[in-house]
């Protein structure tokens, strides 16, 4: 067994597509399949069921996937620390949930003057993770800063609200729906949403339930894996969807979509930044404060 075999298994299990993983990792598909077979043989268990539809984890595979994910992260963190010893480049790893990273965090990381405000020689790594994984990575030191909707209470960590996100209901401009509807009217229209594994959907469902809407009445016709894929589905006029306001600002300002008002209180979700308490002069502490000052201000 080797770390490379663990990584190969992890990516195959994650993306459920050997062809895609082989292409992304620049290895031939036969060679990748051979490495996976060797990995299974070394453990003595069948980990993946293969079919024309892709790959699915066996019961033993689910256990190995859980630990392989963590091994890959810790291995990456180890390489970062070794790299620092030879290149003097620090690495800050950021984990974020809800697909918010590309709208809320990336633009800050792309600021060409960012290191002038912190220190020179810093590299940044940004990962999308579920909230429970972010908490685990923060506690075991794999992640330096986390962003999620959950309120995290731990005396060793700071948890600061950096934004309030409004859920926006929208459709294509030509879709036949009034500009204002009752909350109960949601069930009248085909609904597009994220997959169940995404915290964005969990938070949306929780907020709608708190407003008294019966979630079972939602007419969900398709579940997708990204905000951009939801936009594409809505633009084809097959239904309506909710997305965070920060993901919709440019589209609404250019009239690419139509905002639909709901006669109920606004659906608002807090978004928090979490990082370990440390000396004021620590570069991660400085960077966290810089991020906090640069993030979007809470909406009204």
N, C-alpha and C positions, 0 to 999 in steps of 0.2 A: 504494500500500500504506500502511496506517495501523496504529497499535498496536491500535486497536479491532478491525480485521479479524484481526490475529494472535490477539487474545484470543478472538474468536468461533470461529475455527478450532480453537484449543486446547481450548476447552470442548466443542465438538461432537465432536472426536476423542476426548476423555477420556470423555465420557458416552455417545457413540455414539447420540445421540438428539436430533435437531434440535428437536423439539417441547418436550422438557424444558428445553433450553438457552434457547430463546426465552422460555419462561415464567419461568425463573429470572432472566434478564437484562432482563425487561420490554421485549421487542421482538417485533414481529409475526413470525410464521414466514416469510412471503414476504420481508420486509425482511432477515431473517437469511440466508435462502438467497441473496438478491441480493448481500449483502456477502461471503458465502463465494465466490460466483461471481467477483466482482471480485478477490478475493484470489488465487484460482486463475489468473485471467487475467493478473494482474500478474506472477506467477511463471512462467507458461507451462506449468504442469503440472496434471494432474488429481490431486487430493489425496485425495478421498474417493469411494468407490463407494456409491451410495445404493440401498436396496431397502426392501421392506415390513418387513424385520426390523431395519432401522436403518441405520447407516453403518459402513463398514470402511475403514481406511487403505490406500491404494495404496502401492507401494514408495517413490515420491517423497513421499507423505504421511507415511510413517514418519520420513523424514529431517526434514521440516519440523516434525513434532510434537516430535521430540527437541529441536530448537532453540527452538521456540515456547514450550515449557514453561519453559525457562531465561530467555527474553526476558520472559515475563510475571512471573516471580519477581523479576528484576532491576529491572524497571519498578516493581513494587510497593515494592521496597526504596528506590528513588529517591524515590517519592512520600512514603514515611515520613520520609526525611531532610529533604525540602522542608517537610513538615508540621511537623517539629520546629522549623525556623527561624522559622515564623510563629506556632505555638501553644505552643512550649516543651514539647511532649509528646514524650518518648522512646518508642520502640517496641522491644519485645523479641520477636523471632520464635523460636518453638520448633518444631522438627520431631521427630515421634515415629513409631515404626513399630509393627507388631503390633496395631494397634487398642487399644493400652494407654492411649493418651492420655485417653480418656474416663473411665477408672477410676483411673489413677494420677496424672495431672497436673491434670485439670480441677478437681478438688475443692480443690487447692492454689491455683489461680488464682482460684477463686471466694471465697476467704477475704477478707472485707471489710476486714481489717486488714493485708492484704499489703503495701501501699505504705508503711504506717507503719514497716515493718521494712527497707525498701529506700530509697526516696525518693518524693516526690510526683511526679505528672504522668508516669506510665508507663502505656502501653497494651501489651496482650499479644496476640500472634497465635499460634494453635496450628494446625499442619498435620500430617496423616498422610502419611508418605512411606516409600518403600522404603529400606533401609539405604544402598545405593550413592548414592542421591540426597541423603540426609542428609549423607554425607561430602563430597560435591561442594558442597553448599550451605554447609557449615561452612567449607570451604577458600576459597570465593569470596566469603564475607562476607554471603551472602543470609540465612543462618540464624545465630542467636546461640548457641543451645543445642540439642543433639541428644540424643535418647533412642533407644537400640537395643540389641539383644542382642549385636551384634558387639563384640569387643574392638578398640578403635581405638588404634593406637600411632603417635604423632606428637609430636615434642619440643615443638611449638608449642601443643599442646592438653593439657588435663586429661581423663582418662577415669576416672570413678569409678563403682564398683558401688553402686547405690542400692537394689537389691532382688534377692531370689531368688524367682522365680515357679515355683510347682508346677503341673504339668499335671494337671487333675482329669478322670477319666473319669466320665461321668454318663448317666443315662437319666431318663425320666419315672417317677414313683412307681409307675405301674401296669404298666410294661414288664416282660416276662417274662425276667428275667436275675438270676442270683444276686448277692448283695451282695459276693461276692469271687470272682474268676476268675483263671485262669492267663493269662500274657501271650499264650500261643498260642491262647487262646480268643477273642481279638479277631476272628479271621477268621470266627467262627460267627455274627456279628451284623451287620446292615446298619450302615454307618458313614457319619456326616455330618461334613464337614470344610470348611475354608476353601478358597478358590480357590488355585491353585498360585502365584499372584503374591504371596501374603501370607507375610511372614517367619515368622509364627506357625506356619504349616503346615510350612515348611522346617525350622524348629527342632524341631518335634514329630517329623517323619520322621527327622531326624538322631538324635534321642535314642532313638527306638524301635529304629533300626538298631543303635545302640551297645549296646543291651540284648540284641541277637541276634534281634530279630523280623524276619521276612521281609515287607517292606512290600508286595510284590506280592500277598500273601495278603489284604490288607485288602479288604473288600467295600464299596467306596465307592459309595453310591447317589445322593448329591447333594453338590455343592460350592457354598458360599454366600459372600457378600461381607462379612459382619459377624458379630460375636459374638451380637448380639440375634437375627439371623435363624437362627442355629444353635440358639439356645434355643427359638425357636418351632417349628422342625422337630422337635427332640427332644421337646418337650411334646406333639406330636401322635402320639407313640409309633411313629414309623417307623424308629427306630434309636437308636444311641448316639453319643456325641461326646466329644472332649477340649476343655476350655477352661482358661485360666489361673485359678488359685484366686481372684485378686482380682476376676475377673468373675463368680464363682460364690458369693461369701460370703453375700450377702443371700438369694439363691435357696435355698441349702442350709439356711440358718438358719430359713427359713420353710417348709421341706419342699416347695418347689415342684419340686425334682428329687431324685433318689436318687443318692448318690455310690457308685461301684463301686470297690472296692479291687482292686488287681492284685498278685498274689504275685510282686513283683520290687522292686528299689530304686525309690524315688520318682523321678519324672521332673522334674528341677529345671533351670531356666534362669536364668542371671544376666541382669540388666538394667542397662545403663550410662548414665550422663549424661556428655556430652562438651561442652566449651566451651574457647574459646581462652584461653591464659594471658595475663593482663593485670594492671595495677596493682591492689593490694588495695582501693583506694578506688573503683574503677570500678563503676558501678551494675550492669553485667551480672555481674561477679564476685560482688558482694554478693548478687544475686538467685540465682545458681547455688548459693551456699552456703546460702541460705535454703531453696531447693528441696531440697537434699541433706538438710538437717536435718528437713524436714517429710515427706519420702517414707516409704513403708513400710519398716520394718526387715526385714532378711533373715529368711525363714522358717527354722524349725529343720529 
